[in-house]
């Protein structure tokens, strides 16, 4: 019984230390690249995921926005890209338009979040 308690205490300290180390490493891009090379899938597999084609409706909406057919919409985002400081892309060239009749819920949600509603 005493050995199990000692083992659990050592295990708890070790896992907590590992979690803190991984958290600190995740903010360092060079450390993350090394970690990915050691334990993650190959770069050819990652590029295959990134090269997956968009759905037809996504392509159609992007074409509609880029051709200027969404200029009358209430909300228009054209080729929106979000890149984190470590270089990871969260959003890559998102284009969409929300028609005036469909935007009331979005507007209400945004105003609620900004505490202006």
Secondary structure, DSSP 8 states (H G I E B T S, - for coil): -HHHHHHHHHHHHHHHHHHHHHHHHHT-HHHHHHHHHHHS--HHHHHHHHT----HHHHHHHHHHHTTTTTTSSEEEEEEEEE-TTS-EEEEEEEEEE-GGG-HHHHHHHHHHTT--
